[in-house]
């Protein structure tokens, strides 16, 4: 599978680091040489962040995965007459830990690995999947470099390019100066690369301000953002430090300087932490449960309501992974990896978000996105108001060139 030149530029440094780390490690035993698959079951390895910076996202993913498997198997949790058996492993957001866990699962004969929350983790697991010829379905990890990296790697969530294309729909009439305010990580670097490619390609002057992942005091960085005086501040942030970051931006008067502040709407637990500045932010949304109108989302919302729960930001990523796993095993009539890949390539289906398609050429997940704003309800709580639904084909990343 050839990779697009655009993707070759996106996160190139991160990819080199990932490949270098793998080159120096022992290769796991290929799945084809292992024979530990229990009779009557399909063993599926889930490597995700149960703990660590992105633990909240991991919890949403696992929750969605279980509902997705239940939906796709009509509650039987079996495919082709064989039960689905999940082996769930916590990587803590640590790439080295994730690689070790994945190698162990591959050595035990697991042919399907899914669940990755961290982009830094996904960039190391993707080459491992190719080396060992297993099916790998990344989860919420958003790095663009995951798309098209090899024929064994898929994704069940969106990617950074789709975030940025959605953000660009807010930008009509803004000035030329854009600052990307993000974490110094694969996720943050990927957001800058995407903003630079999309908005820089439209004539905007794009610069970046990357904050160390270890930072706890965000005041100095907020001051720099204010001094930069951008026409647009694009904030790309993930994890538990987001509330402190937003408070720092507010305290340093950034909202009184930037013409517009655009960011992705994070998980529900963060909405109350914005304070009054929530009304000043323009949000692109990967998913809010009130936005899609389809039977799959109805199933998810209804099923979770019975447990007094509401789907969150990355619940669909897990749900879609469940749909993909069942599709691959059903159409392949087993867990032959080449057949499972063929079953997924080009597949068009309805997920919780709506109509989605796995692009055959590079496994990009074409999907809708949403514009939303936060408004206060009668109780004084912030709730999303959907402004617009943007069809997946308008947000699709560049296709690879032959």
N, C-alpha and C positions, 0 to 999 in steps of 0.2 A: 504494500500500500504506500503510494507516494504521499509525502506530506507537503502541504501548501507552504509557499515561501513565507506567507504571513505568520503561520504557526511556527516556522523555523526561527523567526525572530523573537516570537513571544516566549519569554521565560527560557531563553537559550542557556543562560548561565545556570539556572536551576537544574535544567536537564543534564548539563555536563556534570554538575556535582553529583546528581543522582546516579548517572551511569558510572562515574568514577568510583563511587562508593560500592557499587555492585561488582565492578570489575575486580576489586580486591577481595571479594568474599567468595566462599565456597558455594558452588551452584547446587541447588536442591535437586534431589532425585526426580527425574521426569515422572509425571503421573502415569504414563503408559507402562512403567516398570513396576509400579506398586499394585498390590492386589489385596488391599485391606478394606475395600468397599463392602460393607455388610450386606448380605443377601436380603433382598426385600426392601432396601432403603436407598435413597439418594442422599449422599452426604454433602452438605453445603457449608463452606467455611465463611464466617462473618468476622472480619477484622475491622474494628471500628473504635472510636474514642468513647469508652464508657466513663473514663476519668480524663482529667487534663483540661486545657484551655477551652476545648470545643466539646466538652462533655454534654452540654445542653443540646447541641446539634445531634450528637450521637444518640441521645435518648429519643429524640423525635424520629430519627431514621429507623431505629429498631422498632419503635411503635408502629410506624407506617409499614415496615416490612411484614410484620405479622398480619396486619389487615390486608395487605396486598396479596400475600400468599393465600389467605382465607378466601378473598374474593375470587382470585384466579382459579382456585381448586374447588370452588363452591362449598367451602367449609370442610372439605375432606382432608386437607393437608397431605394429599397423595397425588402422584402423577404416574400414569401408565400402570396403575395398580401397585405402585411402590411408595412407601411413606417418605416424606421429606424430613430429614434429620439435620437440624442446625447445630453447628459447633461455633459458639460465640466467644471471641477472644478480644480482650481490651488491649489496644496499642498505646493508650495514654497520650496519643498525638505524637509519639516518638517514632521517627522513621526506622531507626535501628531495631526497635522492639517489634514494629510491624513486619519488617523483612524477616526477622527470626521466626515470628509466629507463622507467617505465610509459608516459609520454607518447611516448617514442621508439618503444616497441613498438607502441603504438596507431597512431602515424603510419605505421608499416610494414605495417599491416593485420592485426595480431594481434587476434583476437576473443576469446581466452581468456587471462586472466591469473590466476595462482595463486601461492601460496607464502608469504604474509605471516606472519612470526613475531612481530613487534612490534605491540602494540595501537595505539601511537601512529602507526605507519605505516599500519595498516589503516584507521584513522579518516580518513586523508587520501586513500587510494586508493578508498574506497567512493564518495564523491561524484564522483570522476574517472570511475569506471566508469559512473555514471548519465549524466554529461554526454556521454560518448562512446558509450553504448549497447553496451558490451562485457560479457561474462560474467566476473565476478570471484569467485574462490573463495579466501577467506582461509584461512590454515592454523592454526598454534598460537595466534595472537592471541586472547586470551580476553575482551576488553572486551565487555560486554553491549550497548553501543551499536551494535555491528556488526550484531547481529540486528535485522532489520526496518528497516534504514536506507534501503533502496530495493530495487526488484525485480531489480536487476542483481547484487546482492551476496549471496553464499552463504558458508558456512563449512564446513570439513571437520573442525574440532575442537570441543572443548567450550567453554563460556563460563563466566564467573565465577559467575553465578547457580547453575549446576549444581555448581560446587565448594562453594559456601556451603551449598546444600541438603544436600549430602553431609556436610559438616562438622556440620550441625545434627543429624544422626542420632546424633552422639556426645554431644549436650549435655543429655540428660535428667538432671535432678537437679542441674545446676550453679546457681551463684548468678546474680545479676542484672547484675554488672559485666563487660562485655566490652571488651577493647582490641584493635583491629586494628593490628598492627605490620607495616608495609609500606613499600615504596619509594615515593618521591614521583614517581610516573609515572602514565600512563593506566592501567596495570595495577593499581597500588596504589590509586589513587582508585576504580577500578571495584570492587575488592574491598571497600573500605570501604562504598561505596554499596550493594553487594549484601548485606553483613553487616547494615548498618543497616536495609535493607528487610526482610530475612528475620527476623533475630533481634530487631531493634528492634520489628518488627511483632508479635513474641511477648512483648513486655513487657521485654526486656532493655535495659539502659542501655549503649549502644554509643558508644565514642569511638575516636579514631584517633591514631596516632603514625607520621608519615610521615618516612622517612629519605632525604636527598638521594641521587640516583643517583651523584653524584661522591664520596660518603663512602668512606673507606678505613678509618678508625678507628671502630668501632661501640660502643666502651665507653660514651661519654656516653649514647647512645640505649638501651643495655641497662640502664644505671643508671636512666633514666627509666621503663623498663618495670617494673623492680623496684619503684620507688617508687609506681607506679600501683597495685600490689597487686591485679591483676584476678582475678576468678574464672575467667575464660577469656582466654587470649592466643591470638588467631588470627593466625598468621604467614603473610603473603603475600609471597613473595620469588621472584625469577627471576634467573638469570645466575650469573656466576662468583664473585660476592662472597658467596654463601650460606654457604660453610664458615666464613669469617671472622665473619659475623654470628652463626652458631650458637655458635661458640667464645666470643664476647663475652657472649651470653646465659648460657652456662654459667658463665663466670668471674665474672659479676656476681650469681650466685645466683638468677636468674630462675626456674629449675626448682624451687627450694625455696619459691617464693612463690605462683605461679599454681596454681589448683586443677587446671586442665587446659591443655595446650598442644596445639593442633591446627594442622596445616599439610598442604599437598599434598606427596605423596612425589615428590621430584624425580628427575632422571636417575640411572642406576645409578652413575655415577662419583662421586656425592656421598654415597652410603650410608656409605662408610667414614669420611667426615669428621665424622659426628655424634658419634663416640666413644660412651661409655657412655650419654649422654643419649638415644640413639636409642630405648632401651627405655622412656623416659618420655614419648615423643611419640605422639600418636594421629594416624594418617595417613589422609587421604582420598586416593584414587588414581584418577587419570585412566585409567591402564593399567599393568598389569604382565603380562608375557607368560604367566605361569602361571595367571592368573585366568580368562580366557575359555575356554570349551569349545565350539568350533565349527570347521568345516572351513576357514574362511578364516584364522583364527588359526593353525590347524595348518599351513596352506600357508606362512604367513609365518615361523613358527618353524622349520619344516623347511628352508625355502629359505635362511634366514640361518645355520642350523646348519652347512650345507655349507661356509660361508665362515668358520666359527668365530666367528660373531657371534650376538648376542641382541637381539631387538627392545627398543627403549628407550621412554621416556615419550612422545615425539612421533612415533615411527615410524608409529602408526596414522593420525595426521592426514595424513601424506603418502600412505599407502596408500589411505585413503578419498578423497582428492583425485583419485588415479588412477582409482578406480572412478567417481567423479562425472564426470570428463572423458570417459571412455569411454561412460558412460550418455548424457550429453548429446549427443555426436556420433552415437552409434548411433541413438537414438530420433529425433533431428532429421533424420537422413539427410543430415547435412552440418553446417556451422557457422553456420546462421542463428540469430542470438542469441535472438530471441523463441521459436523452437522449442526451443532448448536450455534456456531457462528453464522452459518448460512441461514438458520431460522430467524436470527435477529436482524441481519442486515436487510435494510429496506422495509422493515416492519412498520406499518402504520396502525395506530391503535388509539383508544380513548383512555387517558389516565385521569387522575383527579383534576388536573389543570385544564384538561380538554384534549383536543386532537394533537397527537405527538407522532413523530416519525424518526426512526433511526436511519440517518443517511448512510446509504450503502458504501459510499466511497471512503468515508473517514470516521463513521460511527458518531458523528455529531448528533445530539438529541435536539431535533427541531421541535419547539414548543412555544406556547403563548406566554406572554408576560403581562404585567399590569401596572398602570399608573394609579397611585392612591394618595390620599392625604389623611391625616389623623384629625378627627373631630371629637369633641367631648359629647358624651351622651347625657341623658337626664340625670344620671348619678354622678356626673363629673369625671367619668373614666374615658380615656382615649379609646376610640374605635376607628377602624379603617373605613374610609369611604372610597369606593372604587370610581375612578375618574374615566378610565379607558382600559379596554382589553386590546392588546396588540397581537395580531396573528403571528405564528411562528415563522412563516416564510419571510416576513419583513425583518426578522431579527437574526436570520441564519448566518453563521460565520462563513467567511469565504470558502468556497469549495476547492478541494485540491486540484491542481492542474495535471493533466496527463503528460 
